[in-house]
Amino acid sequence: MLQNNLDLEHYFFRYIDEIPSDEDRHVYERPYLNAGPDRRPTIDWLYEIPVDGEPADVHASLTELMD
């Protein structure tokens, strides 16, 4: 996962309502252009997705955004 930018391609851009322009995509992709440690946050984020309400702070934030 650190070598390919699969998280942005398959998990982020796939589930947003509006398809961003190439210019906008570049803004999102810029921090992750270099394979390896630059892409670590995309993996860490997957471990922060709430499952059964945990972690509670992330669950509360996402619930608030969805209301």
Secondary structure, DSSP 4 states (H G I P E B T S, - for coil): --SS-HIIIIIIGGG-SSPPPHHHHHHHHGGG-SSSGGGHHHHHHHTTS-BTTBSHHHHHHHHHHH-
